[in-house]
């Protein structure tokens, strides 16, 4: 199960591998609050603004009933390829399946081992406060109402509850300090990310019994 650490780390690695930086970034995702639509991913965008990786970031969420995205088509190709294999025992096997799941354009697969960072400490590192009210004192319906986020200044973001250009932006401040861009802030733009150490998860008893029953098959390979 992926959470904000996995999703946030994957975003940062993707930007590095694809060599994307500068100017204007637009990201689309579904509204899963545990993975995409939460304060921790907001903090990832804040980190990218503070470190001057981008000047402006927009994060958009499809409205209910219109949530199909191009990535869903990619996932369908991968799932179809996975179903062709009765047993898959290694991460490398999954990587090979993903690499061959699309015929027209070969995907580039990046192993995340050693690249995970602690996204959950970013708010503390950046000194951000999880505010649930706007500067006007109205409630922020982040989980159920917001569909368009814009970040162009560190320490705050603005949002809309629709994609209507006529809807006024609502502003949320995440710090008690004015972080308008200046030479002093640029000099403090470096932020050290905390890398997560690999975790060896124990094998569940039921899975262990299954491995023991099939151990003779490994000796035959």
Residue pairs with C-beta under 8 A, 6 or more apart in sequence:
2 35
3 34
3 35
4 34
4 35
4 38
4 40
4 41
4 119
4 120
5 116
5 117
5 118
5 119
5 120
5 196
6 35
6 112
6 116
7 35
7 36
7 41
7 119
8 40
8 41
8 43
8 44
8 117
8 119
8 122
9 112
9 115
9 116
9 117
9 119
9 196
10 112
11 27
11 41
11 44
12 44
12 115
12 117
12 193
13 110
13 112
13 115
14 20
14 110
15 21
15 48
15 53
17 108
17 110
21 53
21 54
22 53
22 54
22 55
23 54
23 55
23 56
24 54
24 55
24 56
24 57
24 58
25 48
25 54
25 56
25 57
25 58
26 57
26 58
26 60
27 57
27 58
27 59
27 60
28 59
28 60
28 61
28 62
28 69
29 35
29 36
29 37
29 59
29 61
29 69
30 36
30 61
30 62
30 67
30 69
31 37
31 61
31 62
31 67
31 143
33 143
35 41
36 61
37 61
37 142
37 143
37 146
38 142
39 123
39 128
39 130
39 142
40 119
40 120
40 122
40 123
41 59
41 119
42 149
42 151
42 157
42 174
43 119
43 122
43 123
43 126
43 128
44 119
44 122
45 57
45 59
45 149
45 151
45 157
46 122
46 126
46 128
46 151
46 154
46 155
46 157
46 174
47 122
47 126
47 191
47 193
48 54
48 57
49 55
49 57
49 151
49 152
49 153
49 154
50 126
50 154
50 179
50 189
50 191
51 189
51 190
51 191
52 186
52 189
55 152
56 150
56 151
56 152
57 150
57 151
57 152
58 148
58 149
58 150
58 151
59 148
59 149
59 151
60 147
60 148
60 149
60 163
61 146
61 147
61 148
62 68
62 69
62 147
63 147
63 162
63 163
74 101
74 102
74 107
77 101
77 102
78 97
78 98
78 101
80 101
81 97
81 98
81 100
81 101
82 88
82 94
82 97
85 93
85 97
88 94
88 97
91 111
95 109
95 111
98 107
98 109
99 106
99 107
99 109
101 107
113 198
114 195
114 198
116 195
116 196
117 193
117 194
117 195
117 196
118 193
118 194
118 195
118 196
121 194
122 128
122 193
123 129
123 130
125 191
125 192
125 194
126 191
127 175
128 155
128 174
128 175
129 174
129 175
129 176
130 174
131 140
131 172
131 173
131 174
132 139
132 140
132 142
133 139
133 140
133 172
134 140
134 170
134 171
134 172
135 171
135 172
135 173
136 170
136 171
138 170
140 146
140 159
140 170
140 172
141 161
142 159
145 161
146 159
146 160
146 161
147 160
147 161
147 162
147 163
148 159
148 160
148 161
148 162
148 163
149 157
149 158
149 159
150 157
150 158
150 159
150 169
151 157
153 179
153 180
153 181
154 179
154 185
155 173
155 174
155 175
155 177
155 178
155 179
156 171
156 172
156 173
156 174
156 175
156 179
157 171
157 172
157 174
158 169
158 170
158 171
158 172
159 169
159 170
159 172
160 167
160 169
160 170
161 167
179 185
203 211
